[in-house]
Amino acid sequence: MSATFEIDMSRRPVTRQSFAAARPVPRIVWSYLFGREVLSDSGEWRHECEVEYLLSLPEAKRVEILDGVPGALDRESQGIKGIRGEAAVAALRVQIERLRLIKMKG
């Protein structure tokens, strides 16, 4: 028993060019934390955006997101400390303060 397959030729094949055209092109952006240009899809830029977001929050909300809610069992309420650990939160606090100082200097 052999199986037969029909191919729909009305659809355009996906080529490298058509796939690349569908993805947004990364931009070059200035990173204050790294002191150089980085690509907008890089890990450095993602990190800077996270730090920028945390800096923009009111202090109480920032502490809640970083340290979590004491006794919380669900992942969202554990905060960054509950997911990434204390060392990651300490590093984020240093970066938040550093970005705050950079922004104050203008």
Backbone torsions as a table, in degrees:
resi	resn	phi	psi	omega
1	MET	NA	120.8	-179.6
2	SER	-110.2	146.3	179.2
3	ALA	-97.0	143.1	175.9
4	THR	-116.2	145.3	-179.2
5	PHE	-123.8	139.5	175.3
6	GLU	-101.1	139.7	179.6
7	ILE	-108.2	127.7	178.4
8	ASP	-82.7	103.1	-177.5
9	MET	-84.1	-4.3	-179.6
10	SER	-76.0	-19.8	179.4
11	ARG	-86.8	141.1	178.2
12	ARG	-76.5	139.3	178.6
13	PRO	-69.3	149.9	177.5
14	VAL	-83.7	119.9	178.1
15	THR	-111.9	168.8	178.6
16	ARG	-58.5	-40.0	-179.0
17	GLN	-67.7	-42.7	-178.6
18	SER	-69.7	-33.1	177.5
19	PHE	-68.9	-43.4	-179.7
20	ALA	-65.4	-34.0	-179.6
21	ALA	-68.8	-25.6	-178.1
22	ALA	-79.0	-23.0	-178.9
23	ARG	-87.2	142.7	176.6
24	PRO	-68.4	143.2	179.7
25	VAL	-82.8	127.2	179.3
26	PRO	-65.7	144.3	178.2
27	ARG	-99.9	161.6	172.4
28	ILE	-93.5	125.2	-177.8
29	VAL	-128.0	156.8	179.4
30	TRP	-89.0	128.3	177.4
31	SER	-102.3	117.7	177.5
32	TYR	-69.2	-36.9	-178.6
33	LEU	-68.4	-37.1	-177.5
34	PHE	-96.9	-11.4	176.4
35	GLY	67.2	30.0	-179.6
36	ARG	-159.3	172.0	176.0
37	GLU	-77.6	140.4	177.3
38	VAL	-136.2	163.7	175.8
39	LEU	-80.6	146.1	-177.1
40	SER	-69.6	-8.5	175.9
41	ASP	-110.2	17.8	-177.7
42	SER	-90.0	163.2	176.2
43	GLY	-64.0	-35.1	177.9
44	GLU	-60.8	-43.8	-178.7
45	TRP	-69.3	-39.6	176.5
46	ARG	-59.7	-42.3	179.8
47	HIS	-63.9	-45.0	179.9
48	GLU	-62.6	-39.2	177.9
49	CYS	-64.0	-39.6	177.6
50	GLU	-63.4	-45.9	179.7
51	VAL	-64.3	-42.4	178.1
52	GLU	-59.8	-43.4	178.7
53	TYR	-62.8	-47.7	-179.7
54	LEU	-62.2	-37.9	177.7
55	LEU	-64.3	-33.3	-177.2
56	SER	-74.0	-16.0	-177.9
57	LEU	-77.8	152.3	170.3
58	PRO	-61.5	150.8	-174.3
59	GLU	-53.2	-44.4	-177.7
60	ALA	-63.4	-42.3	179.5
61	LYS	-67.9	-39.0	178.6
62	ARG	-61.7	-44.0	178.6
63	VAL	-62.9	-40.6	179.1
64	GLU	-63.7	-42.4	179.7
65	ILE	-69.3	-39.5	-179.0
66	LEU	-72.3	-50.3	-173.4
67	ASP	-92.4	-21.3	-178.6
68	GLY	83.0	178.2	178.5
69	VAL	-94.1	124.5	-178.9
70	PRO	-56.9	132.5	178.4
71	GLY	81.3	2.8	-178.3
72	ALA	-71.4	141.9	179.6
73	LEU	-106.1	-27.5	-179.5
74	ASP	-80.1	149.7	-173.0
75	ARG	-58.3	-41.3	-176.6
76	GLU	-65.6	-34.8	-177.7
77	SER	-85.3	-9.2	179.2
78	GLN	-73.9	-18.7	-179.4
79	GLY	75.8	178.7	-179.4
80	ILE	-65.9	-35.0	179.7
81	LYS	-61.6	-40.3	-179.5
82	GLY	-70.3	-22.1	-177.7
83	ILE	-99.2	-48.7	-175.2
84	ARG	-99.4	-20.2	179.5
85	GLY	104.9	167.3	-176.4
86	GLU	-66.3	-37.0	-179.1
87	ALA	-62.5	-39.5	179.0
88	ALA	-65.8	-39.2	179.0
89	VAL	-68.2	-40.6	177.7
90	ALA	-61.4	-42.4	178.2
91	ALA	-65.1	-40.2	177.5
92	LEU	-63.8	-40.7	178.8
93	ARG	-61.9	-40.5	177.2
94	VAL	-62.8	-44.8	-179.5
95	GLN	-67.5	-36.6	177.4
96	ILE	-62.7	-46.7	179.6
97	GLU	-64.6	-41.0	179.3
98	ARG	-62.4	-44.4	178.8
99	LEU	-66.9	-36.3	177.5
100	ARG	-60.7	-44.4	179.4
101	LEU	-66.2	-40.2	178.0
102	ILE	-61.3	-43.2	-178.3
103	LYS	-69.7	-32.6	177.7
104	MET	-66.2	-37.2	-179.5
105	LYS	-70.3	-28.3	176.5
106	GLY	79.6	NA	NA
